[in-house]
Amino acid sequence: IVLRQSPKPTRHNPNTKRRQSTLPVATTMVGRLINTTKTCVWQRNLPAFASVEVSSYHRRHEMCTSTPTGVNSLRSYSQPHRAVHRWSSATSESKSSSSNEHYDVAIAGGGAVGSALARLLLDDGFGLRGKITRRRPLKVALLEQRSAPSSLDELVSKSQAPNARAYALSPTSLSYLGPSVMQNLVNSQRCGVYDAMQIWEHDGPAQLHFVGEDLNGAIEDGRLVDLHQYLSNTMKDTNDNSNKSKPWLGAVIEDAPLVSAIWDELKADDRIDLLDNIQIKSIDAPSQNSMGKIEPPPPVQITCIRSDKETTLSADLLVAADGANSFVRKSVGNFSLMTRSYGRKAVTCTVELGNSRGDATMGRTAFQRFLPYGPIALLPVWNSNDDAEEQEGKPVYANVVWSTIPSEANYLLSLSPSDFISVLNNHLCQGPNNNPSLLSDSSQSNGGIPFITAIAKEVDSLLRTANTALTMGTWTESASRNYFRMPPRSVNVAGPILGFDLSLSHVVSSAGNGAQNGGYTSPRVALVGDAAHTMHPMAGQGLNLGMGDIKTLALLVKEAVDSGMDVGGTSLFLDRYNQERTLKGWSMVGGVHGLHEVFGCSGSMPGSVIDSSQDNRQGGSVGGIQSLIGYSRSLGMNVVNGIGPVRRALAEVAAGALPRGFN
């Protein structure tokens, strides 16, 4: 730490005298700090308010105890970051595992969210306000219960068909992966890019059409990343440059290639310890009342078992990225979780599209049709958008995600592949329909007051005609937006058909015990991804919300380091993370839950895939409030599709663009 003394004043000044009198005291305090803590010093001017926490912070980071403090240690620490040894399964045979290792950040869970967080923490170009900052290197550990994933090249060489476990990532979430990871995924053709989305319902004429041009305003204002510029040197030249010049609405990436691409980058960085095949046995975290004191709380102690040997790690911040059944969240005990079952089950698989007529391409479009019990989606994967010449003689694939009630889901899971394809095509490859009558079948047959019944029928007919006219009209700035495209038909199931229950969950704060009791944080512990929240997959925002968690946390950790503060022992940064992500999390989870409830209201009696393999759209009208809600939903979809600013605003929210005025 270097203190530069100001030149002596030319004349007496009481304020200057006061500064001169305090300078020896400050110099003495810093001198004692350097002499009493055998730590490395980084080339940065620390703010004065950090002097209280620096001593405790340095005592826990004795990374250069063998080197005397002073100029030599300053020079060695400002060199490129090569001080942290590798401790992964690839090197554990030749290098013994050291116990009592201390880390700035330990991440439990090496999946998509945990590995992406590790990459963000090590990214020197990802700092405050997007500026590259010279900072003290963070010492990070990534703890993964499973074996380390194979390399992306090895995975691509062995894969035959896309895996059903995949994510729909927004442009903002894709940018958090970093240019190197994105380049590898694009060049290995493991991104199912889509720049159009078509949404329609089974019991009405309404449609929603989102296209990449809806994001042009956000890109021009700098509120959304331009992925074409981000990957300007990686996109392969094709004969069809018109579509590929459009902004991306998102991309579907399989879990395995995504994690492998991130791990490939982490393996090349020796500032992180990749600890695979490790089992967390116990966690000793600080108590709730340890925050807010002059002395920061003690580090988190993590007892692990690896290769049948027990070892203990310590960390200033432990991040739980270990999924919905988070062991860290349950072990710490300071987190309350609100859960609610949707009463729905998702069926997902990879299907092969028929290309006998050359129309099997997805056209870089994501399809979603809302059925009475939930939506069914057909999503492009890495070879769905190849040109017709490239597809000739090759199978074309897509991912299916079908949400329905458990009885129907179990029935779908019991079908043979051929029967499943038949049911899938009958329920997905259907166009829009007319709105059912607002009057129930029983009320029309039982009669009533003839005059009132006649007026009700006329009003009902007028409203349905108006809604259909909005759909068929050209009430948009682009005539092609009203064009309905039938999804391609599936011909075969590629791989297993999987099913999983759907539920809503979100961490909550205990009332009256402060921001640190519950929520997303606890002393020296933070939750990210599914460990903090889960939601319905209908909007494809599950992983995107988790990527927002790690972006916010990485920024705050780096802000703490740049300020000379304790990474996890300062309540200021943990409270900010808790407040920001709680608001964002509840907004997204609540919004998706609201969509689920609204689209669950149908004006017609729902058919069942168990009773019939055909799309039962003629089940009659139920009338009443449910029919009115279904009609209002259909009218609302048409209004959103027709009013450009509203539609573009929704597209920007889904893409992760910043609000206006925040760029």
Residue pairs with C-beta under 8 A, 6 or more apart in sequence:
1 30
1 33
1 34
1 41
1 45
1 46
2 45
3 23
3 26
3 27
3 30
5 23
6 19
9 16
29 51
30 51
33 51
33 54
33 55
33 58
34 41
34 69
35 69
36 55
37 55
37 58
37 59
37 62
38 62
38 64
38 65
38 69
39 58
39 59
39 61
39 62
39 63
39 64
39 65
39 69
40 61
40 63
40 64
40 67
40 69
40 73
40 74
40 76
40 77
41 69
41 73
41 74
41 77
42 74
42 77
42 78
42 135
42 136
43 74
43 77
43 78
43 134
44 134
44 135
44 136
44 562
44 564
46 54
46 564
47 563
47 564
50 563
50 564
50 565
52 294
53 296
53 564
53 565
53 566
53 569
53 570
54 564
56 295
56 296
56 566
56 569
57 296
57 564
57 565
57 566
57 569
60 102
60 299
60 314
60 316
61 102
61 104
61 139
63 83
63 139
64 73
64 76
64 77
64 83
67 73
67 76
77 83
77 136
81 137
81 270
81 271
82 270
83 137
83 271
84 137
84 139
84 270
84 271
84 272
84 273
85 95
85 270
85 273
86 95
86 270
86 273
86 274
87 95
87 97
87 98
87 101
87 273
87 274
87 275
88 148
88 267
88 273
88 274
88 275
88 276
89 147
89 148
89 274
89 276
89 277
90 148
90 267
92 307
97 306
97 307
97 309
97 311
99 311
99 312
100 311
100 312
100 313
100 314
101 141
101 273
101 311
101 313
101 314
102 139
102 299
102 313
102 314
102 315
103 139
103 140
103 141
103 273
103 313
103 314
103 315
103 316
104 138
104 139
104 140
104 315
104 316
104 317
104 557
104 561
104 567
105 121
105 138
105 139
105 140
105 141
105 315
105 316
105 317
105 318
105 319
105 557
105 567
105 568
106 140
106 141
106 143
106 300
106 302
106 313
106 315
106 317
106 318
106 319
107 114
107 117
107 118
107 140
107 141
107 142
107 143
107 319
107 321
108 114
108 143
108 280
108 318
108 319
108 320
108 321
108 322
108 326
108 327
108 328
109 143
109 144
109 320
109 321
109 322
109 323
109 326
109 529
109 531
110 142
110 143
110 144
110 146
110 148
110 259
110 263
110 274
110 276
111 144
111 255
111 259
111 321
111 323
112 167
112 255
112 258
112 259
112 262
112 543
112 546
113 321
113 528
113 529
113 530
113 543
113 546
113 547
113 549
113 550
114 142
114 144
114 319
114 321
114 322
114 528
114 529
115 142
115 259
115 262
115 263
115 266
116 176
116 177
116 262
116 547
116 550
117 319
117 321
117 528
117 550
117 553
117 554
118 140
118 142
118 262
118 266
118 272
119 177
119 178
119 181
119 262
119 265
119 266
120 126
120 176
120 550
120 551
120 554
121 138
121 140
121 554
121 557
121 558
122 138
122 140
122 266
122 269
122 271
122 272
123 178
124 132
124 133
124 134
124 135
125 132
126 554
126 555
126 558
127 133
127 135
127 555
127 558
127 562
128 555
128 558
128 559
128 562
133 558
133 562
135 558
135 561
135 562
136 561
137 271
138 271
138 557
138 561
138 567
139 271
140 271
140 272
140 273
141 272
141 273
141 275
141 313
141 315
142 266
142 272
142 273
142 274
142 275
143 275
143 278
143 280
143 302
143 304
144 274
144 275
144 276
144 277
144 278
145 277
145 278
145 279
145 280
145 322
146 276
146 277
147 276
147 277
148 263
148 274
148 276
148 277
149 155
149 256
149 259
149 260
149 263
150 260
151 260
151 264
152 184
152 185
152 188
152 190
152 257
152 260
152 261
152 264
153 188
155 256
155 257
155 260
156 188
156 189
156 190
156 257
161 350
161 352
161 395
161 397
161 494
161 495
162 192
162 254
162 350
162 381
162 382
162 383
162 397
162 399
162 494
163 254
163 255
163 256
163 350
163 495
164 348
164 349
164 350
164 399
164 400
164 495
164 496
164 497
164 498
165 254
165 255
165 256
165 348
165 498
166 192
166 252
166 253
166 254
166 255
166 379
166 381
166 399
167 252
167 253
167 255
167 258
167 540
167 542
167 543
168 250
168 251
168 252
168 366
168 379
168 540
168 543
168 544
169 250
169 251
169 252
169 253
169 543
169 544
169 547
170 250
170 544
170 654
170 655
170 656
171 215
171 224
171 225
171 227
171 247
171 248
171 249
171 250
171 655
171 656
172 224
172 225
172 544
172 547
172 548
172 655
172 656
172 657
173 543
173 544
173 547
173 548
173 656
174 182
174 225
174 227
174 248
174 250
174 251
175 182
175 225
175 227
175 230
176 547
176 550
176 551
177 185
177 258
177 261
177 262
178 265
179 230
179 231
180 265
181 261
181 262
181 264
181 265
182 227
182 230
182 231
182 234
183 231
183 233
183 234
184 261
184 264
185 191
185 253
185 257
185 258
185 261
186 231
186 234
186 235
186 236
187 234
187 236
188 257
189 382
189 383
190 253
190 254
190 257
190 258
190 261
190 382
191 251
191 252
191 253
191 382
192 251
192 252
192 253
192 379
192 380
192 381
192 382
192 384
192 385
192 399
193 248
193 250
193 251
193 364
193 380
193 385
194 248
194 249
194 250
194 251
194 252
194 362
194 364
194 365
194 366
194 379
194 380
194 385
195 211
195 212
195 243
195 246
195 247
195 248
195 249
195 364
196 209
196 210
196 211
196 212
196 249
196 363
196 364
196 365
196 366
197 208
197 209
197 210
197 211
197 249
197 365
197 366
197 367
197 368
198 207
198 208
198 209
198 365
198 366
198 367
198 368
198 484
198 485
199 207
199 208
199 209
199 210
199 368
199 369
199 370
199 637
200 206
200 207
200 208
200 368
200 369
200 370
200 431
200 432
200 484
201 369
201 370
201 432
201 433
201 599
201 633
201 634
201 637
202 369
202 370
202 371
202 372
202 430
202 433
202 602
202 615
202 617
203 372
203 433
203 435
203 436
203 602
203 603
203 604
203 617
203 630
203 634
204 432
204 433
204 434
204 435
204 467
204 603
204 630
204 631
204 633
204 634
204 637
205 432
205 433
205 434
205 435
205 467
205 468
205 471
205 472
205 634
205 638
206 432
206 467
206 471
206 633
206 634
206 635
206 636
206 637
206 638
206 641
207 432
207 471
207 482
207 484
207 637
207 638
207 641
208 637
208 640
208 641
208 647
209 481
209 482
209 483
209 641
210 249
210 647
210 650
210 651
210 654
211 246
211 249
211 478
211 481
212 246
212 247
212 248
212 249
213 246
213 247
213 478
214 647
214 648
214 651
214 652
215 224
215 247
215 249
215 648
215 651
215 652
215 655
215 657
216 247
217 648
217 652
218 224
218 652
218 655
218 657
218 658
219 225
219 226
219 247
221 660
221 663
222 663
223 652
223 657
223 658
223 659
223 660
223 662
223 663
224 652
224 655
224 656
224 657
224 658
226 247
227 247
227 248
228 235
228 245
228 247
235 244
238 244
238 387
239 387
239 389
240 387
243 363
243 364
243 385
246 364
249 366
249 651
249 654
249 655
250 366
250 540
250 654
250 655
252 366
252 379
252 380
252 381
252 399
254 381
254 382
263 274
266 272
266 274
267 274
275 304
275 306
277 306
277 307
278 304
278 305
278 306
279 304
279 305
279 306
280 302
280 303
280 304
280 327
280 328
280 331
281 303
281 304
281 305
281 310
282 302
282 303
282 331
283 300
283 301
283 302
283 303
283 318
283 328
283 331
283 332
284 300
284 301
284 302
284 303
285 300
285 301
285 318
285 332
285 334
285 522
285 523
285 524
285 525
286 297
286 298
286 300
286 523
286 524
287 297
287 523
288 334
288 513
288 514
288 516
288 517
288 522
288 523
290 297
290 298
290 523
291 297
291 516
291 523
291 569
291 571
291 574
292 571
296 566
296 569
296 570
297 523
297 524
297 569
299 314
299 315
299 316
299 524
299 568
300 314
300 315
300 316
300 317
300 318
300 524
300 525
300 568
301 312
301 313
301 314
302 312
302 313
302 314
302 315
302 318
303 310
303 311
303 312
304 310
304 311
304 312
304 313
305 311
315 524
315 568
316 524
316 566
316 567
316 568
316 569
317 524
317 525
317 526
317 557
317 567
317 568
318 328
318 524
318 525
318 526
318 568
319 525
319 526
319 527
319 528
319 553
320 326
320 328
320 329
320 525
320 526
320 527
320 528
320 531
320 532
321 528
321 529
321 531
321 550
322 328
322 531
323 529
323 530
323 531
324 505
324 530
324 531
324 534
326 527
326 530
326 531
328 525
328 527
328 531
329 335
329 337
329 507
329 527
329 531
332 522
332 525
334 517
334 518
334 522
334 523
334 525
335 507
335 518
335 519
335 522
335 527
336 507
336 508
336 509
336 510
336 518
337 505
337 506
337 507
337 508
338 505
338 506
338 507
338 508
339 503
339 504
339 505
340 503
340 504
340 505
341 501
341 502
341 503
341 504
342 502
342 503
342 504
342 536
342 596
343 405
343 406
344 373
344 374
344 403
344 404
344 405
344 406
344 409
344 501
344 502
344 536
345 403
345 404
345 405
345 406
345 409
345 410
345 499
345 500
345 501
345 502
346 401
346 402
346 403
346 409
346 499
346 500
346 501
346 502
346 537
347 400
347 401
347 402
347 403
347 404
347 409
347 412
347 413
347 497
347 498
347 499
348 399
348 400
348 401
348 402
348 497
348 498
348 499
348 500
349 399
349 400
349 420
349 493
349 494
349 495
349 496
349 497
349 498
350 381
350 397
350 398
350 399
350 400
350 493
350 494
350 495
351 378
351 397
351 398
351 399
351 400
351 421
351 424
351 490
351 491
351 492
351 493
351 494
352 395
352 396
352 397
352 490
352 491
352 492
352 493
352 494
353 360
353 362
353 384
353 396
353 397
353 398
353 488
353 489
353 490
353 491
354 360
354 488
354 489
354 490
354 491
355 391
355 395
355 396
358 388
359 488
360 391
360 396
360 488
361 384
361 385
361 386
361 387
361 388
361 391
361 396
361 488
362 378
362 380
362 384
362 385
362 398
362 488
363 385
363 485
364 380
364 385
365 380
365 485
366 377
366 378
366 379
366 380
367 377
367 378
367 379
367 428
367 487
368 375
368 376
368 377
368 378
368 538
369 375
369 376
369 377
369 427
369 428
369 430
369 487
370 599
371 404
371 427
371 606
372 600
372 602
372 604
372 606
372 607
373 403
373 404
373 405
373 408
373 600
373 606
374 402
374 403
374 404
374 405
374 538
374 596
374 599
374 600
375 402
375 403
375 538
375 599
376 400
376 401
376 402
376 403
376 424
376 427
376 428
377 399
377 400
377 401
377 402
377 538
378 398
378 399
378 400
378 428
378 487
378 488
379 398
379 399
379 400
379 401
380 398
380 399
381 397
381 398
381 399
383 391
383 394
383 396
383 397
384 396
384 397
384 398
386 394
386 396
395 494
397 494
398 488
398 490
400 424
400 490
401 537
402 409
402 412
402 424
403 502
403 536
403 537
403 538
404 412
404 609
406 501
407 610
408 608
408 609
408 610
409 499
410 499
411 609
411 610
412 420
412 423
412 497
412 499
412 609
413 497
413 499
415 423
417 492
417 493
417 497
419 613
420 493
420 497
421 490
421 491
421 492
421 493
422 613
423 609
423 613
424 490
425 489
425 490
426 613
426 614
426 615
427 609
427 615
428 487
429 486
429 487
429 489
430 615
430 617
431 484
431 486
432 471
432 484
433 617
434 464
434 468
435 463
435 464
435 467
435 468
435 603
435 630
435 631
435 634
436 603
436 604
436 620
436 621
436 622
436 627
436 630
437 444
437 460
437 464
437 603
437 621
437 623
437 627
438 456
438 460
438 463
438 603
438 621
438 623
438 627
438 628
438 631
439 456
439 457
439 460
439 621
439 623
440 621
440 622
440 623
440 624
440 627
441 620
441 621
441 623
442 623
443 623
444 453
444 457
447 453
463 631
464 631
467 631
467 634
467 635
467 638
470 635
470 638
470 639
470 642
471 482
471 638
472 482
473 482
474 482
475 642
476 482
476 641
476 642
476 644
477 644
481 641
502 536
502 537
503 534
504 534
504 535
504 536
504 589
504 593
505 533
505 534
506 532
506 533
506 534
506 585
506 586
506 589
507 518
507 519
507 520
507 527
507 532
507 533
508 518
508 519
509 515
509 517
509 518
509 519
509 578
509 582
510 517
510 518
515 521
515 571
515 575
515 578
515 579
516 522
516 523
516 571
516 574
516 575
516 578
519 578
519 582
520 526
520 527
520 528
520 532
520 549
520 577
520 578
520 581
520 582
520 585
521 527
521 574
521 575
521 577
521 578
523 568
523 569
523 574
524 568
524 569
525 568
526 553
526 568
526 574
526 577
527 549
528 546
528 549
528 550
528 553
529 543
529 545
529 546
529 549
529 550
530 542
530 546
532 549
532 581
532 585
533 545
533 546
533 585
533 589
534 542
535 541
535 542
535 545
535 588
535 589
535 592
535 593
536 592
536 593
536 595
536 596
538 592
538 595
538 596
538 599
539 591
539 592
539 595
539 654
540 654
541 588
541 592
541 654
544 656
545 584
545 585
545 588
545 589
548 581
548 584
548 656
549 581
549 585
552 577
552 580
552 581
553 577
556 573
556 574
556 576
556 577
557 567
557 573
559 573
560 566
560 567
560 570
560 573
561 567
565 572
565 573
568 574
598 629
598 633
599 633
601 626
601 629
601 630
601 633
602 622
602 626
602 630
603 621
603 622
603 626
603 627
603 628
603 630
603 631
604 617
604 618
604 619
604 620
604 621
604 622
604 627
604 630
605 619
605 620
605 621
605 622
606 616
606 619
607 614
607 615
607 616
607 617
607 619
608 616
621 627
639 646
640 646
640 647
640 650
641 647
